[in-house]
Structure formats: C-alpha cells, structure tokens
C-alpha cells in the first residue's frame, strides 16, 4: 500500500462463498469513487479461507494479516460454508472472524435498517408498516456470550452431554457501546432504545443500570427507552418506524438485526460497520461487511445480491473516509438503481426481471454516473 499520509488504506478481503462475488462489485464502486471523485485511498486485495489454507495451512495467511493490520478500513465479504469441512477446526478458529473482531477490538457494530420504497411490493412486511423506516441497530460485538468463559462441552457422570456458555458484561464494555449509541442518536432523531432481558438475566440487570447511569451523567438530552428482547423482536415487525437507534448486547443484536432485515426487503440489502476505539490521532479501525453469510447454496452462480456490500462502502465513505457527501451519493445511486427496476432474485417481485450480481453492479455504477452528473448540472 502507498505510504502517502493522506491516503486511507483499505484491505479488500472477499473471503468465502458469495463473499468474493459481492465484494468484487464493491471494489468496482470504490474504484469509481477514486477515479471520479478523487477519494484518497489505496486498495489491497487479500485472500481468506479455503484457498489460502490449501496453499499455506492458514485460513488467514501472513500476507492477509499484514494487509488487515496496516489498513484503516477492511472491506470484508463472508466466511463459512461447506468448504469449512476441509479446514481443521483449530485452523479455522485461529483465523476466525470472531478472533479478528477481538484482535482489533471492534466493539460497536452498526447495522442500518432502511426501507426502500422501491421494494415495497417484494418486501415481506406490508408497505404501510415499512413507510418511513430508518433506524440503526448497534450491537456490542466483542463481549457477551460469544466470548465469555468458561465455555465448552462435557460428558456428565451419567453419560449425558452438557454444553455450556457464559454470558457476561462489565461496566466499561456496556458503557462504551451505549456511548456510541447516544452519540449517534444526537446526529439523528435523538432517540435511543436499549434492549435487554433484565426481567430474567443478571447480565441484563447490569446492562440496564449502566445504560441508565450513563444517560443521566452525559446524555440526558437524548430520549432513552428500554425494551425486553422478545418485545423488541415483535415491535420490529409491528412498528419498525418507532425506532431511531437501538443498542443491545452481542447475541440479541445478532438475532434482532436479522429479524430487522425484513424491514429492508432482504438480508442481502443490509450493510454493517464494526468500529474499534478512537486512538490518540482520532482514527479508529473499522471493518465493513454485508450482514449476510456465505450462502453456499448460491455461491458461484452469479446471482447473489451485492447491495449489502455496496452499501457497506457507503458506510466506509461516511465513517472512515469522512466523505458524507459521497456516502449520500452512493446511497442515492442504489435507490435510483432500485427505482429503475434493478433486482436480484431475493428482492424481485413476481414476474420481475432478475439481474445477475455483475448486472446489479453495472446498474449502480450507471446510477452513480447519472446522479453525479445531475448534481453538477
């Protein structure tokens, strides 16, 4: 990568399954912004998964680790799928996405949920329910039950097997992700909904108490409400427009954001940003990825929806590259492409033409040219 100080370094890691297919379209979008808008960034492609494992014995080889270590932002594709059976569990764990989140301390995972009017006919929820939906789920990403110890599987004296995991949160872990939610809400509609299960779980009792304390101490100007996670899941499909910023723990955020995908039309539409702490220079490590998985059933068929990955680039433009106008431009271009009828199979209405992954990339790039030209007319 270039050593020019004004250049933002981006590692592009397609990964496995449909990851490389959707990331290839995001890469085209990044190249467009570099060429047409002069966005100062250098890109470095790197491999992850079965292919580098067969060559090096590591799913995350040294070259990829180096590219990610030196990057300001990582554009990630997907991981997992049938090929994981060809990689020993220990090797897979050594290079896992959970391990990367922990290594870079990417504790705040932002998942925007925006309903596109163009997809009203194909969305699983009614159009009147989706009208005006625009909220962000902030999921705590490096603590909770996915990281808690002890964990394991054991055989009891009577021969039964027992699996166990530990859910735990500390004051600092809760406060820093809640602070991210309050700060984001101040730039939006000034509302935070904190989701927990404080009627059953001690972890959630601490979560709620610490969120309330932080609110009283630093963010009393922001409206704060609380929901139990089961009610939150119901409210997301009943009246999603009520939410502005929702903050919750790791496992609840994992589940609720997939539920909320139905408010955007498809899991393939959802982008995300995973952010680390701000360093002394005001920078923070970030990983951008679509919320969907590796979708092995459609991998290699050229039909995956790349819009979640492309919209993750919009988040990168806004949060790492500090180019909010360019982020707005890209989001507008995606909506323009959708309004013109661009559809992959997962978001297509009955009888609508279904475009390939590359054709959707073409449609977004064409829309970028048109929207950019209108803005400069």
SEVO-46097 format. One record per residue (C-alpha): residue in one letter; residue number from 0; z, y, x. Coordinates in pm, 1 decimal, padded with zeros to 6 digits, always signed. Example, Ala and Ser with C-alpha at 12.3 -4.5 7.8 and 13.67 -1.06 7.14 Angstrom:
REM SEVO-46097
voza:koldren:zz:yy:xx
A:0:+00780.0:-00450.0:+01230.0
S:1:+00714.0:-00106.0:+01367.0
END
This chain:
REM SEVO-46097
voza:koldren:zz:yy:xx
X:0:+00000.0:+00000.0:+00000.0
X:1:-00054.2:+00359.0:+00102.7
X:2:+00232.5:+00534.6:+00275.6
X:3:+00142.7:+00871.1:+00124.9
X:4:+00470.8:+01011.5:-00000.4
X:5:+00326.8:+01144.5:-00324.8
X:6:+00178.9:+00809.1:-00421.2
X:7:+00359.5:+00588.8:-00671.9
X:8:+00337.2:+00225.8:-00562.7
X:9:+00255.3:-00027.3:-00834.2
X:10:+00265.8:-00405.2:-00787.6
X:11:+00041.5:-00587.8:-01035.3
X:12:+00163.3:-00944.5:-01093.8
X:13:-00028.3:-01132.9:-01363.0
X:14:+00180.9:-01448.1:-01343.7
X:15:+00102.2:-01749.6:-01561.4
X:16:-00060.0:-01847.5:-01890.4
X:17:-00225.4:-01547.4:-02055.2
X:18:-00046.5:-01313.9:-01814.9
X:19:-00338.6:-01266.9:-01573.8
X:20:-00580.8:-01218.4:-01865.2
X:21:-00388.6:-00936.5:-02033.1
X:22:-00283.7:-00778.2:-01704.1
X:23:-00647.3:-00758.5:-01595.8
X:24:-00708.7:-00522.1:-01887.7
X:25:-00401.5:-00313.9:-01798.1
X:26:-00534.1:-00291.6:-01443.9
X:27:-00861.5:-00152.2:-01580.4
X:28:-00661.8:+00112.7:-01768.4
X:29:-00465.1:+00205.2:-01455.6
X:30:-00790.7:+00234.3:-01262.3
X:31:-00926.0:+00466.2:-01535.1
X:32:-00627.3:+00698.6:-01504.8
X:33:-00653.3:+00701.4:-01126.3
X:34:-01025.6:+00782.3:-01137.1
X:35:-01047.1:+01009.1:-01441.9
X:36:-00707.2:+01180.8:-01444.9
X:37:-00612.5:+01176.4:-01077.7
X:38:-00288.1:+00987.3:-01133.2
X:39:-00137.5:+00943.0:-00783.0
X:40:-00077.5:+00570.6:-00744.5
X:41:-00170.0:+00280.4:-00524.2
X:42:-00203.4:-00069.5:-00669.6
X:43:-00134.5:-00401.2:-00501.8
X:44:-00221.5:-00731.7:-00668.6
X:45:+00011.3:-01026.4:-00611.2
X:46:+00036.3:-01384.4:-00736.5
X:47:+00321.7:-01563.8:-00909.4
X:48:+00367.1:-01914.8:-01044.9
X:49:+00195.2:-02248.7:-01001.4
X:50:-00097.9:-02131.7:-00787.0
X:51:+00114.0:-01979.7:-00507.5
X:52:+00361.1:-02268.8:-00540.8
X:53:+00088.5:-02521.0:-00460.7
X:54:-00009.4:-02315.4:-00155.4
X:55:+00332.8:-02205.6:-00027.1
X:56:+00600.8:-02411.3:-00201.8
X:57:+00728.9:-02095.7:-00374.2
X:58:+00650.6:-01954.9:-00719.1
X:59:+00739.2:-01615.8:-00571.8
X:60:+00583.9:-01618.2:-00222.8
X:61:+00678.1:-01376.2:+00052.5
X:62:+00372.0:-01156.2:+00001.0
X:63:+00454.4:-01109.8:-00368.3
X:64:+00822.0:-01047.5:-00294.8
X:65:+00723.0:-00782.1:-00042.1
X:66:+00483.4:-00614.3:-00286.7
X:67:+00753.5:-00602.5:-00555.5
X:68:+01025.5:-00487.4:-00315.3
X:69:+00829.0:-00185.5:-00198.9
X:70:+00688.5:-00096.7:-00542.0
X:71:+00820.9:+00183.5:-00758.5
X:72:+00687.3:+00001.1:-01064.0
X:73:+00592.5:-00359.9:-01129.1
X:74:+00329.4:-00442.9:-01391.0
X:75:+00418.8:-00796.5:-01495.7
X:76:+00216.0:-01041.4:-01702.3
X:77:+00401.0:-01352.7:-01817.0
X:78:+00576.4:-01660.6:-01687.4
X:79:+00618.9:-02017.3:-01813.3
X:80:+00404.9:-02279.6:-01981.7
X:81:+00306.6:-02643.0:-01924.4
X:82:+00245.0:-02571.7:-01557.0
X:83:+00618.8:-02525.2:-01512.2
X:84:+00650.0:-02904.6:-01525.3
X:85:+00457.4:-02920.4:-01198.9
X:86:+00712.9:-02698.1:-01027.6
X:87:+01058.9:-02842.7:-00946.1
X:88:+01341.8:-02675.0:-01135.8
X:89:+01502.6:-02545.0:-00816.7
X:90:+01181.0:-02376.5:-00703.7
X:91:+01128.5:-02227.9:-01048.7
X:92:+01483.9:-02093.4:-01061.2
X:93:+01454.3:-01942.9:-00710.6
X:94:+01172.2:-01717.6:-00827.7
X:95:+01265.9:-01673.2:-01192.7
X:96:+01221.1:-01356.0:-01394.8
X:97:+01596.3:-01356.1:-01465.4
X:98:+01651.7:-01358.8:-01090.8
X:99:+01419.0:-01059.8:-01047.1
X:100:+01600.0:-00866.9:-01318.6
X:101:+01926.9:-00931.4:-01139.3
X:102:+01786.2:-00856.5:-00791.4
X:103:+01657.9:-00514.1:-00895.9
X:104:+01945.8:-00453.4:-01141.4
X:105:+01701.2:-00385.8:-01426.6
X:106:+01979.4:-00347.0:-01680.2
X:107:+01809.3:-00137.2:-01951.5
X:108:+01519.6:-00299.6:-02136.1
X:109:+01333.4:-00059.6:-02367.9
X:110:+01119.1:-00211.0:-02643.3
X:111:+00940.9:+00044.3:-02865.6
X:112:+00865.7:-00066.3:-03222.2
X:113:+00587.7:+00143.6:-03374.0
X:114:+00397.3:+00051.0:-03689.0
X:115:+00026.9:+00127.3:-03666.2
X:116:-00127.5:+00244.3:-03996.1
X:117:-00449.9:+00070.0:-03891.5
X:118:-00274.2:-00268.4:-03903.3
X:119:-00114.3:-00225.7:-04246.4
X:120:-00344.5:-00483.0:-04405.1
X:121:-00272.9:-00755.5:-04148.8
X:122:+00096.7:-00688.4:-04080.5
X:123:+00341.9:-00948.3:-04217.8
X:124:+00553.8:-00674.2:-04383.4
X:125:+00444.2:-00453.7:-04673.3
X:126:+00271.7:-00126.0:-04593.4
X:127:+00537.1:+00078.8:-04773.5
X:128:+00808.3:-00084.8:-04560.1
X:129:+00619.7:-00002.4:-04240.0
X:130:+00536.1:+00359.4:-04324.3
X:131:+00683.0:+00584.6:-04055.0
X:132:+00842.1:+00307.7:-03847.2
X:133:+00906.6:+00431.3:-03492.2
X:134:+01218.8:+00313.9:-03310.1
X:135:+01327.1:+00172.4:-02975.4
X:136:+01545.4:-00128.7:-02907.9
X:137:+01742.0:-00101.2:-02583.6
X:138:+01854.5:-00445.7:-02472.6
X:139:+02112.0:-00490.0:-02197.7
X:140:+01925.3:-00713.8:-01955.0
X:141:+02134.5:-00824.1:-01656.9
X:142:+02463.8:-00939.6:-01808.6
X:143:+02589.6:-01126.0:-02114.1
X:144:+02543.3:-01492.5:-02189.7
X:145:+02224.5:-01530.3:-01984.9
X:146:+02414.5:-01451.3:-01665.4
X:147:+02775.2:-01541.7:-01746.9
X:148:+02968.7:-01809.5:-01556.2
X:149:+03080.5:-02081.7:-01596.1
X:150:+02776.0:-02248.5:-01744.8
X:151:+02641.3:-02599.4:-01735.8
X:152:+02601.9:-02941.3:-01893.0
X:153:+02864.2:-03211.7:-01853.7
X:154:+02944.0:-03558.4:-01982.5
X:155:+03279.7:-03590.7:-02157.6
X:156:+03511.7:-03891.3:-02113.5
X:157:+03395.9:-04035.6:-02445.7
X:158:+03031.5:-04024.6:-02333.7
X:159:+02924.9:-03719.4:-02532.0
X:160:+02732.4:-03446.6:-02352.1
X:161:+02854.1:-03087.7:-02371.5
X:162:+02657.2:-02775.7:-02289.9
X:163:+02845.1:-02450.2:-02230.1
X:164:+02766.6:-02087.7:-02151.4
X:165:+02983.7:-01781.0:-02106.9
X:166:+02930.4:-01453.3:-02290.2
X:167:+03099.4:-01162.9:-02112.6
X:168:+03067.5:-00787.8:-02067.6
X:169:+03260.9:-00534.1:-01862.3
X:170:+03324.0:-00168.6:-01938.2
X:171:+03068.1:-00048.0:-01683.3
X:172:+02799.2:-00289.4:-01799.7
X:173:+02836.6:-00169.8:-02157.0
X:174:+02867.5:+00199.1:-02080.8
X:175:+02560.9:+00231.5:-01863.2
X:176:+02325.2:+00076.2:-02117.6
X:177:+02488.2:+00271.2:-02401.4
X:178:+02441.6:+00589.7:-02198.7
X:179:+02070.6:+00508.0:-02170.4
X:180:+02056.3:+00479.2:-02549.3
X:181:+02235.8:+00808.3:-02614.3
X:182:+02021.4:+00993.6:-02359.8
X:183:+01701.7:+00855.9:-02511.3
X:184:+01816.7:+00943.8:-02863.4
X:185:+01861.7:+01306.9:-02756.9
X:186:+01486.7:+01317.3:-02685.4
X:187:+01401.1:+01160.3:-03022.4
X:188:+01579.2:+01187.2:-03361.6
X:189:+01933.0:+01187.4:-03217.7
X:190:+02047.4:+00861.1:-03378.6
X:191:+02190.2:+00550.1:-03213.5
X:192:+02273.2:+00222.6:-03388.6
X:193:+02486.3:-00012.1:-03179.4
X:194:+02455.6:-00380.8:-03272.0
X:195:+02725.1:-00640.0:-03205.8
X:196:+02924.4:-00920.1:-03370.4
X:197:+03268.5:-00761.3:-03345.0
X:198:+03398.3:-00945.2:-03651.0
X:199:+03383.3:-01275.1:-03458.1
X:200:+03336.9:-01221.9:-03082.7
X:201:+03587.7:-01062.3:-02845.2
X:202:+03296.0:-00961.3:-02623.4
X:203:+03161.7:-00757.9:-02912.7
X:204:+03501.6:-00601.8:-02981.7
X:205:+03498.8:-00465.2:-02626.7
X:206:+03132.4:-00365.1:-02666.8
X:207:+03200.9:-00162.3:-02981.5
X:208:+03516.3:+00000.9:-02845.4
X:209:+03344.8:+00109.0:-02522.4
X:210:+03041.1:+00246.6:-02706.4
X:211:+03271.7:+00448.5:-02933.0
X:212:+03470.6:+00584.2:-02637.2
X:213:+03157.2:+00690.6:-02451.3
X:214:+03023.8:+00855.6:-02765.4
X:215:+03343.7:+01053.4:-02815.1
X:216:+03361.5:+01157.1:-02449.4
X:217:+02999.2:+01254.4:-02377.9
X:218:+02766.0:+01219.8:-02676.3
X:219:+02943.6:+01340.1:-02988.5
X:220:+02628.7:+01539.0:-03079.3
X:221:+02440.4:+01210.6:-03133.7
X:222:+02481.7:+01025.9:-03464.0
X:223:+02633.2:+00682.0:-03397.6
X:224:+02640.1:+00387.5:-03638.1
X:225:+02724.2:+00019.7:-03596.4
X:226:+02579.4:-00299.8:-03743.1
X:227:+02666.6:-00666.0:-03707.4
X:228:+02369.1:-00851.7:-03561.9
X:229:+02298.3:-01057.9:-03873.9
X:230:+02285.0:-00744.3:-04088.3
X:231:+02070.7:-00572.1:-03825.0
X:232:+01813.0:-00852.6:-03845.8
X:233:+01797.6:-00810.1:-04222.8
X:234:+01771.8:-00429.9:-04201.8
X:235:+01484.0:-00451.3:-03951.0
X:236:+01268.6:-00628.3:-04209.5
X:237:+01413.9:-00449.4:-04514.4
X:238:+01401.7:-00086.2:-04398.5
X:239:+01299.8:-00052.5:-04032.2
X:240:+01227.1:+00321.0:-04062.8
X:241:+01601.6:+00392.0:-04076.1
X:242:+01633.5:+00324.5:-03702.0
X:243:+01576.1:+00561.4:-03410.6
X:244:+01740.8:+00397.4:-03106.3
X:245:+01911.9:+00058.5:-03133.7
X:246:+02126.8:-00065.3:-02844.5
X:247:+02262.8:-00416.4:-02811.0
X:248:+02352.0:-00697.0:-02572.5
X:249:+02122.0:-00937.9:-02394.5
X:250:+02091.8:-01228.8:-02636.2
X:251:+02099.4:-01014.3:-02951.7
X:252:+01831.7:-00784.0:-02809.8
X:253:+01614.2:-01080.4:-02716.7
X:254:+01619.7:-01209.9:-03073.2
X:255:+01607.0:-00879.2:-03262.6
X:256:+01310.0:-00741.7:-03068.8
X:257:+01100.1:-01047.7:-03156.8
X:258:+01205.1:-01001.5:-03518.8
X:259:+01107.8:-00634.1:-03498.0
X:260:+00764.8:-00731.7:-03366.4
X:261:+00671.1:-00799.5:-03727.8
X:262:+00701.7:-00426.5:-03789.2
X:263:+00428.0:-00365.3:-03531.7
X:264:+00191.7:-00633.2:-03660.5
X:265:+00223.5:-00895.2:-03386.5
X:266:+00430.3:-00990.1:-03083.7
X:267:+00113.9:-00920.1:-02884.8
X:268:+00147.2:-00549.6:-02966.6
X:269:+00490.1:-00499.3:-02809.2
X:270:+00531.6:-00331.6:-02469.3
X:271:+00854.5:-00307.6:-02273.0
X:272:+01010.5:-00134.6:-01974.4
X:273:+01303.2:-00271.8:-01775.1
X:274:+01477.4:+00004.1:-01581.1
X:275:+01722.0:-00003.7:-01292.3
X:276:+01980.5:+00257.7:-01191.7
X:277:+01871.0:+00600.6:-01072.2
X:278:+01901.5:+00628.8:-00694.2
X:279:+02006.4:+00934.8:-00493.1
X:280:+01646.3:+01055.2:-00486.9
X:281:+01617.8:+01044.2:-00865.9
X:282:+01399.4:+00732.3:-00866.8
X:283:+01459.8:+00407.4:-01049.5
X:284:+01297.8:+00067.0:-01008.3
X:285:+01106.7:-00040.5:-01317.2
X:286:+00926.9:-00348.8:-01442.3
X:287:+00674.4:-00313.2:-01724.3
X:288:+00558.7:-00612.2:-01927.1
X:289:+00442.4:-00714.5:-02273.4
X:290:+00718.9:-00878.7:-02474.4
X:291:+00511.3:-01190.8:-02547.5
X:292:+00532.5:-01505.1:-02338.7
X:293:+00268.5:-01701.5:-02151.6
X:294:+00114.8:-01851.0:-02472.8
X:295:-00018.2:-02166.6:-02300.9
X:296:-00194.6:-02278.0:-02619.3
X:297:-00447.5:-01994.6:-02585.6
X:298:-00443.1:-01941.7:-02208.3
X:299:-00790.3:-01936.6:-02056.4
X:300:-00964.5:-01889.9:-02390.8
X:301:-01009.2:-01513.3:-02353.3
X:302:-00859.8:-01437.1:-02695.3
X:303:-00513.1:-01304.6:-02603.4
X:304:-00409.6:-00960.7:-02725.7
X:305:-00379.8:-00727.1:-02422.9
X:306:-00243.1:-00428.2:-02617.5
X:307:+00123.0:-00505.2:-02543.2
X:308:+00037.5:-00498.9:-02173.6
X:309:-00178.3:-00187.0:-02208.1
X:310:+00096.2:-00005.9:-02399.7
X:311:+00335.7:-00106.7:-02121.3
X:312:+00111.4:+00101.9:-01894.2
X:313:+00173.7:+00395.6:-02130.0
X:314:+00546.0:+00344.3:-02074.4
X:315:+00485.3:+00337.9:-01698.4
X:316:+00291.5:+00664.1:-01719.6
X:317:+00579.5:+00824.9:-01906.1
X:318:+00883.7:+00680.5:-01729.7
X:319:+00779.2:+00616.9:-01367.5
X:320:+00471.3:+00831.9:-01307.9
X:321:+00616.3:+01126.7:-01504.5
X:322:+00285.5:+01180.3:-01684.8
X:323:+00388.1:+01216.3:-02052.2
X:324:+00054.9:+01375.1:-02147.9
X:325:-00131.9:+01077.5:-02003.8
X:326:+00105.0:+00838.1:-02183.0
X:327:+00031.4:+01018.3:-02510.0
X:328:-00340.5:+00999.4:-02434.1
X:329:-00328.8:+00623.1:-02381.9
X:330:-00123.0:+00562.8:-02696.5
X:331:-00368.9:+00776.9:-02891.8
X:332:-00658.6:+00579.2:-02745.7
X:333:-00501.8:+00248.6:-02854.0
X:334:-00457.1:+00381.9:-03208.0
X:335:-00816.6:+00509.8:-03202.5
X:336:-00944.0:+00166.0:-03098.5
X:337:-00741.9:+00001.2:-03373.7
X:338:-00862.8:+00253.3:-03630.7
X:339:-01221.8:+00172.7:-03531.6
X:340:-01158.2:-00193.5:-03616.5
X:341:-01084.1:-00343.3:-03274.8
X:342:-00888.9:-00663.5:-03339.3
X:343:-00785.6:-00977.6:-03159.0
X:344:-00716.4:-01286.4:-03369.7
X:345:-00342.0:-01220.9:-03401.5
X:346:-00388.7:-00881.7:-03570.4
X:347:-00715.8:-00940.3:-03757.8
X:348:-00740.7:-00901.4:-04134.0
X:349:-00914.7:-01174.1:-04330.9
X:350:-01285.4:-01150.1:-04261.1
X:351:-01247.7:-00900.6:-03976.4
X:352:-01442.3:-00946.6:-03654.9
X:353:-01223.0:-01089.2:-03379.9
X:354:-01274.5:-00945.8:-03034.4
X:355:-01202.9:-01111.3:-02701.3
X:356:-00937.1:-00990.6:-02460.1
X:357:-01202.0:-00815.9:-02249.1
X:358:-01366.3:-00658.9:-02555.2
X:359:-01033.3:-00506.4:-02659.7
X:360:-01005.0:-00365.5:-02308.0
X:361:-01357.2:-00224.0:-02348.7
X:362:-01257.7:-00065.2:-02681.3
X:363:-00950.3:+00103.5:-02531.5
X:364:-01146.9:+00236.9:-02233.4
X:365:-01416.3:+00369.4:-02465.4
X:366:-01149.7:+00534.3:-02679.9
X:367:-00993.2:+00687.7:-02368.2
X:368:-01325.1:+00848.4:-02280.6
X:369:-01366.4:+00983.8:-02634.3
X:370:-01009.8:+01110.6:-02679.3
X:371:-01007.6:+01267.7:-02331.9
X:372:-01341.8:+01440.6:-02397.8
X:373:-01213.1:+01581.9:-02729.7
X:374:-00903.3:+01721.3:-02561.2
X:375:-01118.2:+01904.8:-02307.2
X:376:-01385.1:+02021.4:-02550.5
END
